[in-house]
Amino acid sequence: MTPDALRRAVFLDRDGTVNEERDYLYRVEDFAFIAGVPQAIRRLNEAGWLVVVVTNQSGVARGYYGEDDVARLHRHIERLLAAEGARIDAFYFCPHHPREGIGSYRRDCDCRKGQPGMLLRAATEHGIDLSCSFMVGDKVADIEAGEAAGCTPLMVLTGYGVDESQRLPAARARCFPSLAEASDFIVSAGGSGNERR
């Protein structure tokens, strides 16, 4: 794919950004969107942005649930969004933890945020121009992953965002009350995701 054909994406953290924070969420009955998120994702879709979820899931590494449980929850999210006329174009998750993992899941990896591995993989698999893309999350690790991948990082104050934003110099990432406001900023500031450079 030639550089002028690359697409732009909005990478979203999952827990605390897309859905209400629940420790080690994997059951569909415990899932709930943060208010305004389906509509925010639909706005990004309609503006032509790829929307990609990138999520650390150390609960897999710790043996609390399996990779199939993560996939099942993501299918549930897709169904709920489809009912709102919205979609996630791809999901990526890291099942590892460098200290608490069991067996092969206990390792340092390049996919656990704040490393950029999930974003880099998505860029390769979906033809994404990272320099024209955004990473939105509620933790410093999300900001670090976005920076390392070459994206523009944005922090939301949902989930852990209020506390985490205190650890972050203001110059490193613009903060928004929620994904609703962040998506409005992306659409107004970034134009159409389908624009060629």
C-alpha positions as CSV (number, residue, x, y, z in Angstrom):
1,M,0.0,0.0,0.0
2,T,1.5,3.3,-1.0
3,P,1.8,6.1,1.6
4,D,-0.9,8.2,0.0
5,A,-3.4,5.3,0.3
6,L,-2.9,4.8,4.0
7,R,-5.9,5.3,6.3
8,R,-6.2,7.2,9.5
9,A,-7.4,5.6,12.7
10,V,-8.6,6.3,16.2
11,F,-7.2,3.8,18.6
12,L,-9.4,3.3,21.7
13,D,-8.5,1.8,25.0
14,R,-11.4,-0.4,26.2
15,D,-12.0,-0.5,29.9
16,G,-12.6,3.0,31.4
17,T,-12.7,4.6,27.9
18,V,-15.3,2.6,25.9
19,N,-17.0,0.9,28.8
20,E,-17.4,1.4,32.5
21,E,-14.4,0.3,34.5
22,R,-14.8,-3.2,36.1
23,D,-11.8,-5.0,37.5
24,Y,-11.0,-7.9,35.1
25,L,-14.1,-7.5,33.1
26,Y,-15.0,-10.5,30.9
27,R,-18.7,-11.4,31.6
28,V,-21.1,-9.8,29.1
29,E,-23.6,-9.2,31.9
30,D,-21.1,-6.9,33.6
31,F,-20.5,-4.8,30.5
32,A,-21.9,-1.3,30.2
33,F,-21.0,1.5,27.8
34,I,-19.9,4.9,29.2
35,A,-22.7,7.3,28.4
36,G,-22.4,8.7,24.8
37,V,-19.8,6.1,23.6
38,P,-21.9,4.4,20.9
39,Q,-22.8,7.7,19.4
40,A,-19.2,8.9,19.6
41,I,-18.0,5.8,17.8
42,R,-20.7,6.3,15.2
43,R,-19.5,9.9,14.5
44,L,-16.0,8.6,14.0
45,N,-17.3,5.9,11.6
46,E,-19.4,8.4,9.6
47,A,-16.4,10.7,9.3
48,G,-14.4,7.9,7.8
49,W,-12.0,7.0,10.6
50,L,-11.0,3.5,11.3
51,V,-11.8,2.7,14.9
52,V,-9.6,0.1,16.6
53,V,-9.7,-1.1,20.2
54,V,-6.4,-1.9,21.8
55,T,-6.7,-3.3,25.4
56,N,-4.4,-4.9,28.0
57,Q,-6.1,-8.0,29.4
58,S,-3.8,-9.2,32.1
59,G,-6.7,-11.2,33.5
60,V,-5.8,-13.8,30.9
61,A,-2.2,-13.9,32.1
62,R,-3.4,-14.3,35.7
63,G,-5.7,-17.1,34.8
64,Y,-8.9,-15.3,35.7
65,Y,-10.5,-15.9,32.3
66,G,-9.4,-17.1,28.9
67,E,-8.8,-15.6,25.5
68,D,-12.1,-17.0,24.3
69,D,-13.9,-15.0,27.0
70,V,-12.2,-11.8,25.7
71,A,-13.4,-12.7,22.2
72,R,-16.9,-13.4,23.4
73,L,-17.1,-10.0,25.1
74,H,-15.8,-8.3,22.0
75,R,-18.5,-10.0,19.9
76,H,-21.1,-8.7,22.4
77,I,-19.7,-5.2,22.1
78,E,-20.0,-5.5,18.3
79,R,-23.6,-6.5,18.5
80,L,-24.5,-3.6,20.9
81,L,-22.8,-1.1,18.6
82,A,-24.4,-2.5,15.5
83,A,-27.8,-1.8,17.1
84,E,-26.7,1.9,17.4
85,G,-25.4,2.0,13.8
86,A,-21.7,2.0,14.9
87,R,-18.8,-0.4,14.6
88,I,-15.3,-1.2,15.8
89,D,-13.2,-2.1,12.8
90,A,-10.7,-4.3,14.8
91,F,-10.0,-5.4,18.3
92,Y,-6.5,-6.2,19.6
93,F,-5.6,-7.4,23.1
94,C,-2.5,-8.2,25.1
95,P,-2.9,-11.3,27.3
96,H,0.5,-11.0,28.9
97,H,1.9,-9.8,32.2
98,P,5.7,-9.6,32.9
99,R,5.4,-10.6,36.6
100,E,1.9,-12.0,37.4
101,G,1.4,-14.2,34.3
102,I,1.0,-17.9,34.4
103,G,3.1,-20.1,32.1
104,S,3.7,-18.7,28.6
105,Y,1.6,-15.6,29.5
106,R,4.3,-14.4,31.9
107,R,6.7,-12.4,29.8
108,D,7.8,-9.0,28.7
109,C,6.2,-8.2,25.4
110,D,5.9,-5.4,22.9
111,C,2.1,-5.5,22.9
112,R,1.3,-4.5,26.5
113,K,0.6,-0.8,26.7
114,G,2.6,1.5,27.1
115,Q,4.5,-0.5,24.4
116,P,3.2,0.2,20.9
117,G,3.0,-3.3,19.6
118,M,-0.8,-3.6,19.2
119,L,-0.9,-0.2,17.4
120,L,2.0,-1.2,15.1
121,R,0.4,-4.5,14.3
122,A,-2.9,-2.9,13.5
123,A,-1.1,-0.3,11.3
124,T,0.5,-3.2,9.3
125,E,-2.7,-5.2,9.0
126,H,-5.0,-2.4,8.2
127,G,-2.8,0.1,6.3
128,I,-2.9,2.8,8.9
129,D,-0.8,6.0,8.9
130,L,0.1,6.3,12.6
131,S,1.4,9.8,12.2
132,C,-2.1,11.0,11.3
133,S,-3.9,8.8,13.9
134,F,-5.1,9.2,17.5
135,M,-4.8,7.1,20.6
136,V,-7.5,7.7,23.3
137,G,-7.3,6.3,26.8
138,D,-7.7,6.8,30.5
139,K,-4.3,5.7,31.6
140,V,-0.7,7.0,31.3
141,A,0.1,3.6,29.6
142,D,-2.3,4.5,26.8
143,I,-0.6,7.8,26.3
144,E,2.8,6.1,26.3
145,A,1.7,3.6,23.7
146,G,0.3,6.3,21.4
147,E,3.5,8.4,21.7
148,A,5.7,5.4,21.0
149,A,3.6,4.5,17.9
150,G,3.8,8.1,16.6
151,C,0.1,8.9,17.2
152,T,-1.5,11.9,18.8
153,P,-2.5,10.9,22.3
154,L,-5.7,12.1,24.0
155,M,-6.7,11.3,27.6
156,V,-10.3,10.9,28.8
157,L,-11.3,11.6,32.4
158,T,-13.6,8.5,32.7
159,G,-12.3,5.3,34.2
160,Y,-9.0,6.0,35.9
161,G,-8.5,9.2,33.9
162,V,-9.0,11.8,36.7
163,D,-6.2,10.2,38.8
164,E,-4.0,9.2,35.9
165,S,-4.1,12.7,34.4
166,Q,-2.5,14.1,37.5
167,R,0.6,12.0,36.6
168,L,0.8,13.5,33.1
169,P,2.3,16.9,32.2
170,A,-0.4,18.9,30.4
171,A,1.8,19.3,27.3
172,R,1.8,15.5,26.7
173,A,-1.8,14.9,26.0
174,R,-5.0,17.0,25.7
175,C,-7.7,15.9,28.2
176,F,-11.4,15.5,27.6
177,P,-14.3,14.6,29.9
178,S,-15.2,11.5,27.9
179,L,-14.9,9.8,24.5
180,A,-17.9,11.9,23.3
181,E,-15.9,15.1,23.6
182,A,-12.7,13.5,22.3
183,S,-14.4,12.2,19.2
184,D,-15.9,15.7,18.5
185,F,-12.4,17.1,18.7
186,I,-11.0,14.4,16.4
187,V,-13.7,15.0,13.8
188,S,-13.4,18.8,13.9
189,A,-9.6,19.0,14.1
190,G,-8.7,16.0,12.0
191,G,-11.2,16.1,9.2
192,S,-12.1,12.9,7.4
193,G,-10.2,9.7,8.1
194,N,-10.5,8.9,4.4
195,E,-8.6,12.0,3.3
196,R,-5.3,11.4,1.6
197,R,-2.3,13.3,2.7
